[in-house]
Amino acid sequence: MSDSDSDSNSNSSNNSSKISWSVWRHCYEFDWPQNITSIPTGTFDSSMWECWNVYIPPHVTFIDYNAFRMADLCKVFISAPIISIHANAFTDCPFLKEISFSSDIRCLAVINPTCDISSINYKIGTLFDVINTRSPLNANKVNISAPIISIHGNAFTDYPSLKTITFPANMRCLAVINPTTDISSISANIDTLIDQVNTHFPSNANDVYYRFSTSMVSQRLIDFLTDNIIDDAANLVGLHGRAFFGKKRPNWCGCEVIRDNMDGTIKVRWDKVEIDHRIAFTYYLPVKNFRPDKEIECDDVSALYVNWDQWVEHHDGRSPLHGAAEANLCWEELNPILQRDKAAILDVDPKTNMEAFMLAAVGSDSKLESVYALLENHPAAVIPYVG
């Protein structure tokens, strides 16, 4: 071990609130102070370029979002009998081969307060896949508590003891993710995840949108349901996300917002893109072409379950029709919402004091067809404005 390594260890040991480590034959040995009970976001990342194994001691009971993002891990052993792990704690760890658990583990909670669960790498899939194959837990019931969540169709595949998956009464939106492969049976006790959702999703769920049907799942609809709509007036500076860019082969690329041009466009800095050894920028990118991180991608969704009653409760009694009109949804998406509550078109939106057709006409991404159709369904709305 080098002198610099020795110095770093001695300095770290003086501060009991930090984790110190030493390097020996490509394996990191960590000194975990007893007062450290959680591993926060950004503790380990790609700057630690050696491949190494990590032992997490019993007194560490929480691993946060991106705690090990893009880190060059080989193996992780979790020894705590009770632990909570963020579903995206190990996002994009390309060399990670194994996450194993103590044989005396009693309870494991997977935390995911946002929306989607990312793959760790192509070899081992998501954290759910790891738990289902490597955890000694023989749980026969899974309780999902998030009001908005996306679950891969095969997240619980080959889980022989699982009998029930339950969902909270306040669930507003659930996306089943399965872009390519078939959805497999979970166990002999229950069939697929879709069957479980259809059986146990709150009975007052109003709509189901399927990928291959007339009720196509659009990104605009998903962003509206997950409160992720970005408008021209939003404070975007500093946000990281993806933007749709390119003329010959347009694609969604990672970027960070640097400046709001105050004209419906933004300046962005692209991730890991260099031109003549300089960081690449786009100076006037339309705001509607930018989406922040942590959201459900429409291209990945097989089925989208929506509980409009819970949406209304979450938005203080506002009608979904007014919210959807303000979000500039197309008429194919607005019409089913109107049909389930036709009286809403006669009301004024309590949030904006505007009627539905007015809300649909506002914004840089407004749809003329939606405005016209809403007026057609409420012709009395234009009488006060006709001389």
LOVO-649386 format. One record per residue (C-alpha): x, y, z; residue number from 1; residue in three letters. Coordinates in nm, 3 decimals. Layout:
// residues N
@u:X&v:Y&w:Z&fise:NUM&palo:ALA
...
END
This chain:
// residues 387
@u:0.000&v:0.000&w:0.000&fise:1&palo:MET
@u:0.137&v:0.344&w:-0.092&fise:2&palo:SER
@u:0.219&v:0.627&w:0.150&fise:3&palo:ASP
@u:-0.064&v:0.832&w:0.003&fise:4&palo:SER
@u:-0.307&v:0.552&w:0.083&fise:5&palo:ASP
@u:-0.178&v:0.536&w:0.440&fise:6&palo:SER
@u:-0.215&v:0.912&w:0.479&fise:7&palo:ASP
@u:-0.570&v:0.909&w:0.345&fise:8&palo:SER
@u:-0.662&v:0.633&w:0.590&fise:9&palo:ASN
@u:-0.514&v:0.813&w:0.889&fise:10&palo:SER
@u:-0.695&v:1.134&w:0.797&fise:11&palo:ASN
@u:-1.026&v:0.955&w:0.747&fise:12&palo:SER
@u:-1.000&v:0.765&w:1.075&fise:13&palo:SER
@u:-0.981&v:1.096&w:1.261&fise:14&palo:ASN
@u:-1.332&v:1.174&w:1.142&fise:15&palo:ASN
@u:-1.563&v:0.899&w:1.264&fise:16&palo:SER
@u:-1.849&v:1.021&w:1.044&fise:17&palo:SER
@u:-1.673&v:0.916&w:0.723&fise:18&palo:LYS
@u:-1.593&v:0.583&w:0.561&fise:19&palo:ILE
@u:-1.223&v:0.518&w:0.503&fise:20&palo:SER
@u:-1.072&v:0.251&w:0.281&fise:21&palo:TRP
@u:-0.743&v:0.095&w:0.180&fise:22&palo:SER
@u:-0.648&v:-0.070&w:-0.148&fise:23&palo:VAL
@u:-0.494&v:-0.415&w:-0.164&fise:24&palo:TRP
@u:-0.486&v:-0.629&w:-0.478&fise:25&palo:ARG
@u:-0.785&v:-0.461&w:-0.639&fise:26&palo:HIS
@u:-1.003&v:-0.514&w:-0.333&fise:27&palo:CYS
@u:-1.126&v:-0.230&w:-0.113&fise:28&palo:TYR
@u:-1.148&v:-0.298&w:0.260&fise:29&palo:GLU
@u:-1.378&v:-0.046&w:0.427&fise:30&palo:PHE
@u:-1.369&v:0.084&w:0.781&fise:31&palo:ASP
@u:-1.732&v:0.143&w:0.878&fise:32&palo:TRP
@u:-1.772&v:0.349&w:1.198&fise:33&palo:PRO
@u:-2.054&v:0.230&w:1.423&fise:34&palo:GLN
@u:-2.233&v:0.564&w:1.393&fise:35&palo:ASN
@u:-2.276&v:0.518&w:1.016&fise:36&palo:ILE
@u:-2.615&v:0.357&w:0.964&fise:37&palo:THR
@u:-2.679&v:0.467&w:0.606&fise:38&palo:SER
@u:-2.492&v:0.500&w:0.276&fise:39&palo:ILE
@u:-2.603&v:0.830&w:0.116&fise:40&palo:PRO
@u:-2.629&v:0.925&w:-0.250&fise:41&palo:THR
@u:-2.294&v:0.964&w:-0.425&fise:42&palo:GLY
@u:-2.083&v:0.779&w:-0.166&fise:43&palo:THR
@u:-1.922&v:0.564&w:-0.437&fise:44&palo:PHE
@u:-1.904&v:0.644&w:-0.807&fise:45&palo:ASP
@u:-1.701&v:0.592&w:-1.126&fise:46&palo:SER
@u:-1.407&v:0.793&w:-0.988&fise:47&palo:SER
@u:-1.310&v:0.479&w:-0.795&fise:48&palo:MET
@u:-1.191&v:0.289&w:-1.097&fise:49&palo:TRP
@u:-1.066&v:-0.038&w:-0.943&fise:50&palo:GLU
@u:-1.290&v:-0.344&w:-0.940&fise:51&palo:CYS
@u:-1.361&v:-0.436&w:-0.581&fise:52&palo:TRP
@u:-1.582&v:-0.624&w:-0.337&fise:53&palo:ASN
@u:-1.779&v:-0.455&w:-0.060&fise:54&palo:VAL
@u:-1.893&v:-0.596&w:0.274&fise:55&palo:TYR
@u:-2.172&v:-0.391&w:0.431&fise:56&palo:ILE
@u:-2.187&v:-0.452&w:0.809&fise:57&palo:PRO
@u:-2.502&v:-0.521&w:1.014&fise:58&palo:PRO
@u:-2.530&v:-0.168&w:1.159&fise:59&palo:HIS
@u:-2.583&v:-0.017&w:0.810&fise:60&palo:VAL
@u:-2.961&v:-0.031&w:0.764&fise:61&palo:THR
@u:-3.024&v:0.204&w:0.468&fise:62&palo:PHE
@u:-2.867&v:0.238&w:0.122&fise:63&palo:ILE
@u:-2.986&v:0.551&w:-0.060&fise:64&palo:ASP
@u:-3.053&v:0.644&w:-0.424&fise:65&palo:TYR
@u:-2.740&v:0.619&w:-0.645&fise:66&palo:ASN
@u:-2.518&v:0.535&w:-0.345&fise:67&palo:ALA
@u:-2.315&v:0.314&w:-0.581&fise:68&palo:PHE
@u:-2.394&v:0.480&w:-0.917&fise:69&palo:ARG
@u:-2.159&v:0.359&w:-1.196&fise:70&palo:MET
@u:-1.913&v:0.225&w:-0.939&fise:71&palo:ALA
@u:-1.675&v:-0.054&w:-1.047&fise:72&palo:ASP
@u:-1.816&v:-0.312&w:-0.807&fise:73&palo:LEU
@u:-1.768&v:-0.687&w:-0.842&fise:74&palo:CYS
@u:-1.960&v:-0.822&w:-0.544&fise:75&palo:LYS
@u:-2.163&v:-0.676&w:-0.258&fise:76&palo:VAL
@u:-2.253&v:-0.864&w:0.060&fise:77&palo:PHE
@u:-2.527&v:-0.713&w:0.279&fise:78&palo:ILE
@u:-2.520&v:-0.850&w:0.633&fise:79&palo:SER
@u:-2.794&v:-0.649&w:0.809&fise:80&palo:ALA
@u:-3.095&v:-0.857&w:0.924&fise:81&palo:PRO
@u:-3.325&v:-0.557&w:0.860&fise:82&palo:ILE
@u:-3.244&v:-0.311&w:0.582&fise:83&palo:ILE
@u:-3.398&v:-0.063&w:0.339&fise:84&palo:SER
@u:-3.243&v:-0.025&w:-0.007&fise:85&palo:ILE
@u:-3.337&v:0.227&w:-0.272&fise:86&palo:HIS
@u:-3.436&v:0.047&w:-0.591&fise:87&palo:ALA
@u:-3.177&v:0.253&w:-0.782&fise:88&palo:ASN
@u:-2.895&v:0.230&w:-0.526&fise:89&palo:ALA
@u:-2.676&v:0.036&w:-0.772&fise:90&palo:PHE
@u:-2.769&v:0.204&w:-1.102&fise:91&palo:THR
@u:-2.538&v:0.139&w:-1.399&fise:92&palo:ASP
@u:-2.274&v:-0.070&w:-1.223&fise:93&palo:CYS
@u:-2.134&v:-0.246&w:-1.532&fise:94&palo:PRO
@u:-1.909&v:-0.501&w:-1.357&fise:95&palo:PHE
@u:-2.133&v:-0.597&w:-1.067&fise:96&palo:LEU
@u:-2.189&v:-0.973&w:-1.073&fise:97&palo:LYS
@u:-2.350&v:-1.046&w:-0.741&fise:98&palo:GLU
@u:-2.544&v:-0.890&w:-0.451&fise:99&palo:ILE
@u:-2.586&v:-1.138&w:-0.169&fise:100&palo:SER
@u:-2.763&v:-1.123&w:0.166&fise:101&palo:PHE
@u:-2.715&v:-1.264&w:0.512&fise:102&palo:SER
@u:-2.891&v:-1.593&w:0.582&fise:103&palo:SER
@u:-3.054&v:-1.439&w:0.892&fise:104&palo:ASP
@u:-3.218&v:-1.147&w:0.706&fise:105&palo:ILE
@u:-3.570&v:-1.089&w:0.840&fise:106&palo:ARG
@u:-3.702&v:-0.787&w:0.652&fise:107&palo:CYS
@u:-3.597&v:-0.603&w:0.336&fise:108&palo:LEU
@u:-3.771&v:-0.287&w:0.213&fise:109&palo:ALA
@u:-3.719&v:-0.159&w:-0.142&fise:110&palo:VAL
@u:-3.751&v:0.220&w:-0.152&fise:111&palo:ILE
@u:-3.861&v:0.398&w:-0.470&fise:112&palo:ASN
@u:-4.053&v:0.721&w:-0.406&fise:113&palo:PRO
@u:-4.027&v:0.850&w:-0.764&fise:114&palo:THR
@u:-4.129&v:0.643&w:-1.061&fise:115&palo:CYS
@u:-3.906&v:0.400&w:-1.243&fise:116&palo:ASP
@u:-3.658&v:0.131&w:-1.141&fise:117&palo:ILE
@u:-3.337&v:0.121&w:-1.345&fise:118&palo:SER
@u:-3.137&v:-0.185&w:-1.442&fise:119&palo:SER
@u:-2.813&v:-0.244&w:-1.252&fise:120&palo:ILE
@u:-2.659&v:-0.394&w:-1.564&fise:121&palo:ASN
@u:-2.767&v:-0.624&w:-1.843&fise:122&palo:TYR
@u:-2.637&v:-0.933&w:-1.662&fise:123&palo:LYS
@u:-2.836&v:-0.913&w:-1.340&fise:124&palo:ILE
@u:-3.127&v:-0.681&w:-1.420&fise:125&palo:GLY
@u:-3.295&v:-0.471&w:-1.151&fise:126&palo:THR
@u:-3.268&v:-0.487&w:-0.773&fise:127&palo:LEU
@u:-3.597&v:-0.679&w:-0.770&fise:128&palo:PHE
@u:-3.440&v:-0.944&w:-0.992&fise:129&palo:ASP
@u:-3.149&v:-0.972&w:-0.748&fise:130&palo:VAL
@u:-3.376&v:-1.004&w:-0.444&fise:131&palo:ILE
@u:-3.594&v:-1.265&w:-0.610&fise:132&palo:ASN
@u:-3.295&v:-1.483&w:-0.701&fise:133&palo:THR
@u:-3.041&v:-1.415&w:-0.424&fise:134&palo:ARG
@u:-3.236&v:-1.324&w:-0.110&fise:135&palo:SER
@u:-3.305&v:-1.603&w:0.142&fise:136&palo:PRO
@u:-3.638&v:-1.437&w:0.218&fise:137&palo:LEU
@u:-3.933&v:-1.666&w:0.151&fise:138&palo:ASN
@u:-4.194&v:-1.394&w:0.153&fise:139&palo:ALA
@u:-4.537&v:-1.496&w:0.028&fise:140&palo:ASN
@u:-4.673&v:-1.141&w:0.004&fise:141&palo:LYS
@u:-4.545&v:-0.814&w:-0.142&fise:142&palo:VAL
@u:-4.701&v:-0.483&w:-0.041&fise:143&palo:ASN
@u:-4.638&v:-0.192&w:-0.277&fise:144&palo:ILE
@u:-4.697&v:0.146&w:-0.110&fise:145&palo:SER
@u:-4.596&v:0.407&w:-0.371&fise:146&palo:ALA
@u:-4.887&v:0.605&w:-0.524&fise:147&palo:PRO
@u:-4.698&v:0.629&w:-0.856&fise:148&palo:ILE
@u:-4.472&v:0.346&w:-0.967&fise:149&palo:ILE
@u:-4.351&v:0.151&w:-1.269&fise:150&palo:SER
@u:-4.282&v:-0.221&w:-1.241&fise:151&palo:ILE
@u:-4.123&v:-0.442&w:-1.501&fise:152&palo:HIS
@u:-4.357&v:-0.719&w:-1.612&fise:153&palo:GLY
@u:-4.099&v:-0.979&w:-1.508&fise:154&palo:ASN
@u:-3.983&v:-0.814&w:-1.183&fise:155&palo:ALA
@u:-4.117&v:-1.107&w:-0.978&fise:156&palo:PHE
@u:-4.043&v:-1.393&w:-1.215&fise:157&palo:THR
@u:-3.960&v:-1.731&w:-1.054&fise:158&palo:ASP
@u:-4.064&v:-1.625&w:-0.706&fise:159&palo:TYR
@u:-4.198&v:-1.966&w:-0.596&fise:160&palo:PRO
@u:-4.339&v:-1.869&w:-0.254&fise:161&palo:SER
@u:-4.511&v:-1.547&w:-0.365&fise:162&palo:LEU
@u:-4.889&v:-1.563&w:-0.344&fise:163&palo:LYS
@u:-5.008&v:-1.201&w:-0.344&fise:164&palo:THR
@u:-4.900&v:-0.856&w:-0.462&fise:165&palo:ILE
@u:-5.109&v:-0.578&w:-0.310&fise:166&palo:THR
@u:-5.133&v:-0.208&w:-0.395&fise:167&palo:PHE
@u:-5.224&v:0.097&w:-0.183&fise:168&palo:PRO
@u:-5.573&v:0.244&w:-0.189&fise:169&palo:ALA
@u:-5.426&v:0.584&w:-0.283&fise:170&palo:ASN
@u:-5.244&v:0.456&w:-0.592&fise:171&palo:MET
@u:-5.284&v:0.705&w:-0.879&fise:172&palo:ARG
@u:-5.076&v:0.554&w:-1.158&fise:173&palo:CYS
@u:-4.906&v:0.221&w:-1.224&fise:174&palo:LEU
@u:-4.705&v:0.146&w:-1.537&fise:175&palo:ALA
@u:-4.618&v:-0.209&w:-1.633&fise:176&palo:VAL
@u:-4.283&v:-0.199&w:-1.812&fise:177&palo:ILE
@u:-4.208&v:-0.461&w:-2.074&fise:178&palo:ASN
@u:-4.076&v:-0.322&w:-2.403&fise:179&palo:PRO
@u:-3.946&v:-0.639&w:-2.566&fise:180&palo:THR
@u:-3.983&v:-0.976&w:-2.396&fise:181&palo:THR
@u:-4.295&v:-1.172&w:-2.302&fise:182&palo:ASP
@u:-4.432&v:-1.142&w:-1.950&fise:183&palo:ILE
@u:-4.359&v:-1.463&w:-1.759&fise:184&palo:SER
@u:-4.556&v:-1.636&w:-1.487&fise:185&palo:SER
@u:-4.449&v:-1.547&w:-1.132&fise:186&palo:ILE
@u:-4.510&v:-1.880&w:-0.961&fise:187&palo:SER
@u:-4.739&v:-2.180&w:-0.941&fise:188&palo:ALA
@u:-4.956&v:-1.984&w:-0.697&fise:189&palo:ASN
@u:-5.019&v:-1.681&w:-0.920&fise:190&palo:ILE
@u:-4.987&v:-1.611&w:-1.289&fise:191&palo:ASP
@u:-4.831&v:-1.294&w:-1.436&fise:192&palo:THR
@u:-4.791&v:-0.944&w:-1.292&fise:193&palo:LEU
@u:-5.070&v:-0.824&w:-1.521&fise:194&palo:ILE
@u:-5.306&v:-1.078&w:-1.360&fise:195&palo:ASP
@u:-5.209&v:-0.953&w:-1.016&fise:196&palo:GLN
@u:-5.264&v:-0.591&w:-1.114&fise:197&palo:VAL
@u:-5.603&v:-0.669&w:-1.266&fise:198&palo:ASN
@u:-5.702&v:-0.855&w:-0.949&fise:199&palo:THR
@u:-5.561&v:-0.635&w:-0.674&fise:200&palo:HIS
@u:-5.532&v:-0.284&w:-0.820&fise:201&palo:PHE
@u:-5.781&v:-0.058&w:-0.634&fise:202&palo:PRO
@u:-6.128&v:-0.138&w:-0.761&fise:203&palo:SER
@u:-6.204&v:0.224&w:-0.846&fise:204&palo:ASN
@u:-5.931&v:0.239&w:-1.112&fise:205&palo:ALA
@u:-6.093&v:0.415&w:-1.403&fise:206&palo:ASN
@u:-5.880&v:0.361&w:-1.712&fise:207&palo:ASP
@u:-5.619&v:0.126&w:-1.850&fise:208&palo:VAL
@u:-5.411&v:0.237&w:-2.148&fise:209&palo:TYR
@u:-5.243&v:-0.037&w:-2.348&fise:210&palo:TYR
@u:-4.936&v:-0.001&w:-2.567&fise:211&palo:ARG
@u:-5.084&v:-0.177&w:-2.869&fise:212&palo:PHE
@u:-5.437&v:-0.042&w:-2.882&fise:213&palo:SER
@u:-5.636&v:0.264&w:-2.980&fise:214&palo:THR
@u:-5.563&v:0.410&w:-2.634&fise:215&palo:SER
@u:-5.193&v:0.445&w:-2.711&fise:216&palo:MET
@u:-4.970&v:0.540&w:-2.419&fise:217&palo:VAL
@u:-4.807&v:0.876&w:-2.496&fise:218&palo:SER
@u:-4.524&v:1.051&w:-2.311&fise:219&palo:GLN
@u:-4.743&v:1.359&w:-2.267&fise:220&palo:ARG
@u:-5.008&v:1.153&w:-2.089&fise:221&palo:LEU
@u:-4.748&v:0.990&w:-1.863&fise:222&palo:ILE
@u:-4.589&v:1.324&w:-1.775&fise:223&palo:ASP
@u:-4.934&v:1.463&w:-1.690&fise:224&palo:PHE
@u:-5.021&v:1.169&w:-1.466&fise:225&palo:LEU
@u:-4.688&v:1.180&w:-1.283&fise:226&palo:THR
@u:-4.693&v:1.560&w:-1.236&fise:227&palo:ASP
@u:-4.392&v:1.594&w:-1.462&fise:228&palo:ASN
@u:-4.521&v:1.844&w:-1.718&fise:229&palo:ILE
@u:-4.264&v:2.108&w:-1.809&fise:230&palo:ILE
@u:-4.397&v:2.439&w:-1.937&fise:231&palo:ASP
@u:-4.231&v:2.755&w:-2.065&fise:232&palo:ASP
@u:-4.243&v:2.920&w:-1.722&fise:233&palo:ALA
@u:-4.078&v:2.636&w:-1.528&fise:234&palo:ALA
@u:-3.750&v:2.692&w:-1.345&fise:235&palo:ASN
@u:-3.531&v:2.447&w:-1.535&fise:236&palo:LEU
@u:-3.180&v:2.580&w:-1.474&fise:237&palo:VAL
@u:-2.965&v:2.314&w:-1.310&fise:238&palo:GLY
@u:-3.200&v:2.026&w:-1.390&fise:239&palo:LEU
@u:-3.054&v:1.716&w:-1.551&fise:240&palo:HIS
@u:-3.254&v:1.511&w:-1.795&fise:241&palo:GLY
@u:-3.281&v:1.412&w:-2.159&fise:242&palo:ARG
@u:-3.358&v:1.615&w:-2.465&fise:243&palo:ALA
@u:-3.475&v:1.520&w:-2.813&fise:244&palo:PHE
@u:-3.211&v:1.640&w:-3.059&fise:245&palo:PHE
@u:-3.076&v:1.575&w:-3.407&fise:246&palo:GLY
@u:-3.177&v:1.623&w:-3.770&fise:247&palo:LYS
@u:-3.072&v:1.308&w:-3.954&fise:248&palo:LYS
@u:-3.108&v:1.066&w:-3.659&fise:249&palo:ARG
@u:-3.292&v:1.244&w:-3.378&fise:250&palo:PRO
@u:-3.265&v:1.076&w:-3.039&fise:251&palo:ASN
@u:-3.306&v:1.138&w:-2.666&fise:252&palo:TRP
@u:-2.967&v:1.234&w:-2.513&fise:253&palo:CYS
@u:-2.858&v:1.319&w:-2.159&fise:254&palo:GLY
@u:-2.799&v:1.687&w:-2.080&fise:255&palo:CYS
@u:-2.811&v:1.960&w:-1.814&fise:256&palo:GLU
@u:-2.998&v:2.290&w:-1.845&fise:257&palo:VAL
@u:-2.752&v:2.582&w:-1.826&fise:258&palo:ILE
@u:-2.971&v:2.881&w:-1.910&fise:259&palo:ARG
@u:-3.336&v:2.972&w:-1.961&fise:260&palo:ASP
@u:-3.356&v:3.196&w:-2.268&fise:261&palo:ASN
@u:-3.701&v:3.318&w:-2.158&fise:262&palo:MET
@u:-3.842&v:3.264&w:-2.505&fise:263&palo:ASP
@u:-3.952&v:2.900&w:-2.488&fise:264&palo:GLY
@u:-3.597&v:2.773&w:-2.545&fise:265&palo:THR
@u:-3.312&v:2.669&w:-2.317&fise:266&palo:ILE
@u:-2.935&v:2.627&w:-2.338&fise:267&palo:LYS
@u:-2.817&v:2.274&w:-2.250&fise:268&palo:VAL
@u:-2.482&v:2.105&w:-2.199&fise:269&palo:ARG
@u:-2.470&v:1.751&w:-2.338&fise:270&palo:TRP
@u:-2.337&v:1.457&w:-2.139&fise:271&palo:ASP
@u:-2.008&v:1.301&w:-2.252&fise:272&palo:LYS
@u:-2.014&v:1.467&w:-2.595&fise:273&palo:VAL
@u:-1.709&v:1.657&w:-2.716&fise:274&palo:GLU
@u:-1.646&v:1.843&w:-3.040&fise:275&palo:ILE
@u:-1.279&v:1.929&w:-3.105&fise:276&palo:ASP
@u:-1.205&v:1.856&w:-2.736&fise:277&palo:HIS
@u:-1.468&v:2.104&w:-2.622&fise:278&palo:ARG
@u:-1.787&v:2.035&w:-2.432&fise:279&palo:ILE
@u:-2.087&v:2.044&w:-2.666&fise:280&palo:ALA
@u:-2.377&v:2.282&w:-2.608&fise:281&palo:PHE
@u:-2.708&v:2.356&w:-2.776&fise:282&palo:THR
@u:-2.801&v:2.719&w:-2.726&fise:283&palo:TYR
@u:-3.167&v:2.726&w:-2.834&fise:284&palo:TYR
@u:-3.338&v:2.396&w:-2.757&fise:285&palo:LEU
@u:-3.721&v:2.409&w:-2.739&fise:286&palo:PRO
@u:-3.842&v:2.354&w:-2.382&fise:287&palo:VAL
@u:-4.094&v:2.094&w:-2.503&fise:288&palo:LYS
@u:-3.801&v:1.878&w:-2.621&fise:289&palo:ASN
@u:-3.659&v:1.847&w:-2.268&fise:290&palo:PHE
@u:-3.763&v:1.595&w:-2.003&fise:291&palo:ARG
@u:-3.613&v:1.577&w:-1.653&fise:292&palo:PRO
@u:-3.477&v:1.257&w:-1.502&fise:293&palo:ASP
@u:-3.675&v:1.007&w:-1.293&fise:294&palo:LYS
@u:-3.980&v:0.953&w:-1.507&fise:295&palo:GLU
@u:-4.159&v:0.672&w:-1.687&fise:296&palo:ILE
@u:-4.070&v:0.640&w:-2.054&fise:297&palo:GLU
@u:-4.366&v:0.575&w:-2.285&fise:298&palo:CYS
@u:-4.161&v:0.348&w:-2.514&fise:299&palo:ASP
@u:-4.116&v:0.105&w:-2.224&fise:300&palo:ASP
@u:-4.479&v:0.090&w:-2.106&fise:301&palo:VAL
@u:-4.698&v:-0.207&w:-2.188&fise:302&palo:SER
@u:-4.998&v:-0.104&w:-1.976&fise:303&palo:ALA
@u:-5.077&v:0.212&w:-1.782&fise:304&palo:LEU
@u:-5.334&v:0.190&w:-1.499&fise:305&palo:TYR
@u:-5.491&v:0.519&w:-1.390&fise:306&palo:VAL
@u:-5.706&v:0.590&w:-1.085&fise:307&palo:ASN
@u:-5.869&v:0.924&w:-1.167&fise:308&palo:TRP
@u:-6.048&v:0.941&w:-0.832&fise:309&palo:ASP
@u:-5.715&v:0.946&w:-0.654&fise:310&palo:GLN
@u:-5.585&v:1.202&w:-0.903&fise:311&palo:TRP
@u:-5.874&v:1.431&w:-0.806&fise:312&palo:VAL
@u:-5.805&v:1.384&w:-0.435&fise:313&palo:GLU
@u:-5.433&v:1.454&w:-0.481&fise:314&palo:HIS
@u:-5.512&v:1.776&w:-0.673&fise:315&palo:HIS
@u:-5.759&v:1.915&w:-0.416&fise:316&palo:ASP
@u:-6.075&v:1.830&w:-0.607&fise:317&palo:GLY
@u:-5.966&v:1.963&w:-0.945&fise:318&palo:ARG
@u:-6.130&v:1.792&w:-1.242&fise:319&palo:SER
@u:-5.900&v:1.569&w:-1.452&fise:320&palo:PRO
@u:-6.051&v:1.733&w:-1.761&fise:321&palo:LEU
@u:-5.917&v:2.075&w:-1.661&fise:322&palo:HIS
@u:-5.578&v:1.932&w:-1.572&fise:323&palo:GLY
@u:-5.557&v:1.736&w:-1.896&fise:324&palo:ALA
@u:-5.663&v:2.039&w:-2.103&fise:325&palo:ALA
@u:-5.396&v:2.252&w:-1.934&fise:326&palo:GLU
@u:-5.139&v:1.981&w:-2.007&fise:327&palo:ALA
@u:-5.224&v:2.010&w:-2.380&fise:328&palo:ASN
@u:-5.318&v:1.645&w:-2.424&fise:329&palo:LEU
@u:-5.439&v:1.549&w:-2.770&fise:330&palo:CYS
@u:-5.811&v:1.490&w:-2.829&fise:331&palo:TRP
@u:-5.773&v:1.111&w:-2.832&fise:332&palo:GLU
@u:-5.650&v:1.136&w:-2.473&fise:333&palo:GLU
@u:-5.889&v:1.412&w:-2.364&fise:334&palo:LEU
@u:-6.206&v:1.251&w:-2.495&fise:335&palo:ASN
@u:-6.212&v:0.946&w:-2.260&fise:336&palo:PRO
@u:-6.155&v:1.181&w:-1.965&fise:337&palo:ILE
@u:-6.446&v:1.401&w:-2.081&fise:338&palo:LEU
@u:-6.675&v:1.102&w:-2.133&fise:339&palo:GLN
@u:-6.633&v:0.982&w:-1.774&fise:340&palo:ARG
@u:-6.726&v:1.327&w:-1.635&fise:341&palo:ASP
@u:-6.921&v:1.527&w:-1.894&fise:342&palo:LYS
@u:-7.042&v:1.778&w:-1.635&fise:343&palo:ALA
@u:-6.685&v:1.904&w:-1.588&fise:344&palo:ALA
@u:-6.693&v:2.083&w:-1.923&fise:345&palo:ILE
@u:-6.959&v:2.319&w:-1.784&fise:346&palo:LEU
@u:-6.747&v:2.415&w:-1.483&fise:347&palo:ASP
@u:-6.476&v:2.674&w:-1.435&fise:348&palo:VAL
@u:-6.141&v:2.538&w:-1.322&fise:349&palo:ASP
@u:-6.090&v:2.635&w:-0.953&fise:350&palo:PRO
@u:-5.714&v:2.665&w:-1.003&fise:351&palo:LYS
@u:-5.709&v:2.901&w:-1.303&fise:352&palo:THR
@u:-6.068&v:3.034&w:-1.326&fise:353&palo:ASN
@u:-6.070&v:2.922&w:-1.690&fise:354&palo:MET
@u:-6.291&v:2.679&w:-1.881&fise:355&palo:GLU
@u:-6.157&v:2.363&w:-2.039&fise:356&palo:ALA
@u:-6.142&v:2.497&w:-2.397&fise:357&palo:PHE
@u:-5.947&v:2.803&w:-2.274&fise:358&palo:MET
@u:-5.694&v:2.588&w:-2.090&fise:359&palo:LEU
@u:-5.646&v:2.372&w:-2.400&fise:360&palo:ALA
@u:-5.566&v:2.683&w:-2.605&fise:361&palo:ALA
@u:-5.292&v:2.805&w:-2.368&fise:362&palo:VAL
@u:-4.929&v:2.697&w:-2.402&fise:363&palo:GLY
@u:-4.670&v:2.646&w:-2.671&fise:364&palo:SER
@u:-4.785&v:2.288&w:-2.730&fise:365&palo:ASP
@u:-5.162&v:2.350&w:-2.750&fise:366&palo:SER
@u:-5.365&v:2.132&w:-2.988&fise:367&palo:LYS
@u:-5.616&v:2.308&w:-3.214&fise:368&palo:LEU
@u:-5.818&v:1.987&w:-3.253&fise:369&palo:GLU
@u:-5.860&v:1.963&w:-2.874&fise:370&palo:SER
@u:-5.976&v:2.326&w:-2.847&fise:371&palo:VAL
@u:-6.227&v:2.281&w:-3.131&fise:372&palo:TYR
@u:-6.362&v:1.951&w:-2.995&fise:373&palo:ALA
@u:-6.407&v:2.094&w:-2.645&fise:374&palo:LEU
@u:-6.600&v:2.389&w:-2.790&fise:375&palo:LEU
@u:-6.809&v:2.150&w:-2.997&fise:376&palo:GLU
@u:-6.904&v:1.968&w:-2.678&fise:377&palo:ASN
@u:-6.990&v:2.294&w:-2.501&fise:378&palo:HIS
@u:-7.119&v:2.546&w:-2.761&fise:379&palo:PRO
@u:-7.274&v:2.765&w:-2.491&fise:380&palo:ALA
@u:-6.921&v:2.859&w:-2.382&fise:381&palo:ALA
@u:-6.875&v:3.089&w:-2.683&fise:382&palo:VAL
@u:-7.214&v:3.265&w:-2.663&fise:383&palo:ILE
@u:-7.089&v:3.542&w:-2.426&fise:384&palo:PRO
@u:-6.809&v:3.618&w:-2.673&fise:385&palo:TYR
@u:-7.029&v:3.633&w:-2.987&fise:386&palo:VAL
@u:-7.175&v:3.972&w:-3.074&fise:387&palo:GLY
END
